[in-house]
Amino acid sequence: MSKNKDFFATRSTSWWMVALAMIGSCFSGVTFVSVPGMVASAGFGYLQMCLGFFLGYLVIAFVLTPLYFKLGVVSIYQYLEQRFGLSSYKTGAWFFFISKMLGASVRFFLLCATLQLLLFEGLGVPFWVTVVVAVFLIWLYTFRGGVKSVIWVDMVKTLCMLVTVVLCLVLIGREVGVFDKSMARVFWFDDVNHPQFFFKQLLGGLFTVIATTGLDQDMMQRTLACKNVKDSQKNLVVSSVLQIVAIAMFLILGVYLYQFAALHGIEARGDALFPEVACSSFLPPIVGVLFIIGLIAAGFPAGGSALTALTTSFTVDILGGLKRADPDRLRKWVHIGMAVLMALCIVLFSVLNSTSTIDAVYRLASYTYGPLLGLFCFGILSKKAVRDRWVPLVCVLAPALCLVLDLNSQAWFGGYHFSYELLLLNAGFTALGLLLLRKK
């Protein structure tokens, strides 16, 4: 049992270590590649969403974290069983499992695809071999220590990633010279139908971070590894500020990359921009080396932490592993199974040719994390009991209804285009369904 306790949550880690680690866990290969690439289409509009992130971290720190520590849970979805019943608990666990597996696979796919393009394709290595080796590496470094090893690796790789971005800023900025302010627009107030409209981004950021961090076993395992509630709160506030600073650096780098590409006739855009510029013959080879180091530093911690969280949730929530006679053996087998499933999902993405962007990741989260947000909000903000056996039906119908509205929004609502506020609508439908299921 002691091995599982170390794997799942230590309650003994310094808050500043967790704060540094959370930067690496929040940033993946998608962030490293897509955020600089989105500057051409959205400017610095992503910072509007980051303001929402900060507000969301405050809610997590001062509302959710004290609740989790008070309940003393290993998996945060155990709260749903205590509040509603077994069906709600299993529903929350399954929605997390689907959300995390798909989201982590999309993120890790971009890392593997970029490494394949830059390193292994020229050596004749098949893509599936690259995927298997990469997933095996993240399985290996999480096998023994679980959350404990993930935090240490995340902290080291966060520092590597930040050093890489700073050095790329200096080297590429020196080549470009003057910073192009025309690409640095932050606020969008003029068109409510535009996806970058300020309040869409702010509310989207607020509820996205509550759902994908506060209601995500992956992220909350780190926070629950802190010694006490106050340390966890310090970790969340400090890490949220550091994340905004780091994202601003990525956006500034994006402007320099587009300026450099224009100067040298490089036509790459979006996700292809950073790899193309960094590895071009117009820059010293050290820039390409730094890019690969930074990409690995950004991508591997996210994959490792996702694998750990998937193992924890599937073992504890879905299989009831803590009640088994040999939970440590069960957890090890589940850990292997999660690694195999993640590798299969990544290969499937490559077959479908689904290149990932940060926008696609957040829109996916709007559908899969919406029911979780609705369940937790209803449970915390009301005292009503519900008919537990019907909860899975509500949690399936809510995102299905959102999909119908999203596909027809421009025709039905005068050109209105849903952005990340779809998550809030999804949660609202879930909460409304739970209200209809309330017991008298």
Residue pairs with C-beta under 8 A, 6 or more apart in sequence:
1 327
1 328
3 328
4 321
4 322
4 327
4 328
4 331
6 145
6 146
6 147
6 148
7 145
7 146
7 147
7 148
7 308
7 311
7 312
7 331
8 74
8 75
8 146
8 147
8 221
8 312
8 316
9 74
9 147
9 221
9 224
9 225
10 147
10 148
10 225
11 224
11 225
11 226
11 227
12 225
12 227
13 148
13 151
13 225
13 226
13 227
14 226
14 227
14 231
15 226
15 227
15 231
15 232
15 234
15 235
15 238
16 235
16 238
17 151
17 152
17 155
18 151
18 222
18 223
18 225
18 226
18 232
18 235
18 239
19 234
19 235
19 236
19 238
19 239
19 242
20 154
20 155
20 158
20 159
20 239
20 242
21 150
21 151
21 152
21 154
21 155
21 158
21 222
21 301
22 154
22 219
22 222
22 235
22 236
22 239
22 243
23 154
23 158
23 161
23 162
23 239
23 242
23 243
23 246
24 154
24 155
24 157
24 158
24 161
24 297
24 298
24 301
24 302
25 150
25 154
25 218
25 219
25 222
25 301
25 302
25 305
26 213
26 219
26 239
26 243
27 158
27 161
27 243
27 246
27 298
27 302
28 107
28 108
28 110
28 111
28 298
28 299
28 302
28 303
29 107
29 108
29 110
29 111
29 114
29 295
29 298
29 299
29 302
30 106
30 107
30 110
30 356
30 357
30 358
30 361
31 247
31 250
31 298
31 358
32 161
32 250
32 274
32 294
32 295
32 298
32 299
33 110
33 114
33 271
33 274
33 275
33 295
34 110
34 270
34 271
34 356
34 357
34 358
34 359
35 46
35 247
35 250
35 251
35 254
35 358
36 250
36 251
36 253
36 254
36 257
36 273
36 274
37 254
37 257
37 269
37 270
37 271
37 272
37 273
37 274
37 357
38 46
38 254
38 270
38 357
38 358
38 359
39 183
39 251
39 254
39 255
39 257
39 258
40 183
40 254
40 258
40 269
40 270
41 270
42 196
43 183
43 184
43 185
43 186
44 183
44 184
44 185
44 186
44 248
44 251
45 185
45 186
45 187
45 188
45 196
45 201
46 201
46 247
46 251
47 186
47 244
47 247
47 248
47 251
48 186
48 187
48 188
48 196
48 198
48 201
48 202
48 205
49 201
49 202
49 204
49 205
49 208
49 420
50 205
50 243
50 244
50 247
51 202
51 205
52 201
52 202
52 203
52 204
52 205
52 206
52 207
52 208
52 209
53 205
53 206
53 208
53 209
53 240
53 243
53 244
54 240
54 241
54 244
55 202
55 205
55 206
56 205
56 206
56 207
56 208
56 209
56 210
56 213
56 214
57 209
57 213
57 236
57 237
57 239
57 240
58 237
58 240
59 206
59 210
59 214
60 209
60 210
60 213
60 214
60 223
60 236
61 232
61 233
61 236
61 237
62 233
63 380
64 210
64 214
64 215
64 220
64 376
65 223
65 229
65 232
65 233
65 236
66 229
67 79
67 380
68 76
68 79
68 220
68 223
68 224
69 224
69 228
69 229
69 232
71 78
71 79
71 82
73 79
73 224
74 312
74 316
74 322
75 93
75 217
75 312
75 313
75 316
75 317
76 215
76 217
76 220
76 224
77 89
77 92
77 93
77 96
77 217
77 313
77 317
78 89
78 316
78 317
79 376
79 379
80 88
80 89
80 91
80 92
80 375
80 376
80 379
81 88
81 89
83 379
84 375
84 379
84 385
84 386
84 388
84 391
85 386
85 388
85 389
85 391
86 388
87 388
87 389
87 390
87 391
87 392
88 375
88 386
88 388
88 391
89 317
90 317
90 318
90 392
91 371
91 375
91 391
91 392
91 395
92 317
92 371
92 372
92 375
93 313
93 314
93 317
93 318
94 318
95 368
95 369
95 371
95 372
95 395
96 215
96 216
96 217
96 313
96 317
96 372
97 310
97 313
97 314
97 318
98 368
99 216
99 364
99 365
99 368
99 369
99 372
100 216
100 217
100 218
100 306
100 309
100 310
100 313
101 310
101 338
101 341
101 342
101 345
102 345
102 364
102 368
103 306
103 361
103 364
103 365
103 368
104 302
104 303
104 306
104 307
104 310
104 342
105 342
105 345
105 346
105 349
106 349
106 354
106 356
106 360
106 361
106 364
107 299
107 302
107 303
107 306
107 356
107 361
108 134
108 135
108 299
108 302
108 303
108 306
108 342
108 346
109 346
109 349
109 350
109 354
109 356
110 271
110 299
110 355
110 356
111 134
111 295
111 296
111 298
111 299
111 300
111 303
112 127
112 130
112 131
112 134
112 346
112 350
113 127
113 350
113 355
114 275
114 295
115 130
115 134
115 292
115 295
115 296
116 125
116 127
116 130
117 275
118 275
118 279
118 288
118 292
119 292
120 129
120 130
127 347
127 350
128 347
128 350
131 343
131 346
131 347
131 350
132 343
134 300
134 303
135 303
135 307
135 339
135 342
135 343
135 346
136 339
137 300
138 300
138 303
138 304
138 307
138 339
139 307
139 335
139 336
139 339
141 149
141 153
141 304
142 149
142 150
142 304
142 305
142 307
142 308
142 311
142 335
143 332
143 335
145 152
146 308
146 311
146 312
147 221
147 222
147 225
147 308
148 225
150 222
150 301
150 304
150 305
150 308
151 222
151 225
153 300
153 301
153 304
154 222
154 301
154 304
154 305
157 296
157 297
157 298
157 300
157 301
158 297
158 301
160 293
160 294
160 297
161 294
161 297
161 298
162 246
162 249
164 290
164 291
164 293
164 294
164 297
165 246
165 249
165 250
165 253
165 294
166 249
167 290
168 253
168 278
168 287
168 290
168 291
168 294
169 249
169 252
169 253
169 256
171 283
171 284
171 286
171 287
171 290
172 253
172 256
172 257
172 260
172 277
172 283
172 287
173 179
173 256
175 260
175 263
175 282
175 283
176 256
176 259
176 260
176 263
179 252
179 255
179 256
180 255
180 258
180 259
183 254
183 255
183 258
184 251
184 252
184 255
187 198
188 194
188 196
188 197
188 198
188 201
189 197
189 198
191 197
192 416
193 414
193 415
193 416
193 417
194 417
195 417
195 419
196 419
197 419
200 419
200 420
200 421
201 419
201 420
203 420
203 421
203 424
204 362
204 419
204 420
204 421
204 423
204 424
205 420
207 373
207 420
207 421
207 423
207 424
207 427
208 362
208 365
208 366
208 369
208 420
208 423
210 373
211 365
211 369
211 370
211 372
211 373
211 423
211 427
212 219
212 365
212 369
213 219
213 220
214 220
214 376
215 369
215 372
215 373
215 376
216 309
216 369
217 309
217 312
217 313
218 305
218 306
218 308
218 309
218 310
219 305
219 309
221 305
221 308
221 309
221 312
222 235
222 305
223 232
223 235
223 236
224 232
226 232
226 235
253 274
254 273
257 273
257 274
257 277
258 273
260 266
260 277
260 282
260 283
261 267
261 268
261 273
261 276
261 277
264 280
264 282
266 276
266 277
266 280
268 275
268 276
268 277
270 357
271 355
271 356
271 357
274 291
275 291
277 283
278 287
278 288
278 290
278 291
279 287
279 288
279 291
303 342
306 342
307 335
307 338
307 339
307 342
310 338
310 342
311 331
311 334
311 335
311 338
314 334
314 337
314 338
315 321
315 322
315 327
315 330
315 331
315 334
316 322
319 330
319 334
321 327
321 330
321 331
321 334
324 330
349 356
362 420
363 420
363 422
365 423
366 402
366 420
366 422
366 423
366 426
367 399
367 402
367 403
367 422
367 426
368 399
369 423
369 426
370 398
370 399
370 402
370 422
370 423
370 425
370 426
370 427
370 429
370 430
371 394
371 395
371 396
371 398
371 399
371 426
371 427
371 430
373 423
373 424
373 426
373 427
373 430
374 395
374 398
374 426
374 427
374 428
374 429
374 430
374 431
374 433
374 434
375 391
375 395
375 430
375 434
377 427
377 431
378 384
378 386
378 430
378 431
378 434
378 435
384 435
384 438
384 439
385 438
385 439
386 434
386 437
386 438
386 439
387 437
387 438
387 439
390 437
391 434
391 437
394 430
394 433
394 434
394 437
395 430
395 433
397 429
397 433
398 426
398 427
398 429
398 430
398 433
399 426
401 429
402 422
402 425
402 426
402 429
405 412
405 418
405 425
406 418
406 422
409 416
409 417
409 418
410 416
410 417
418 425
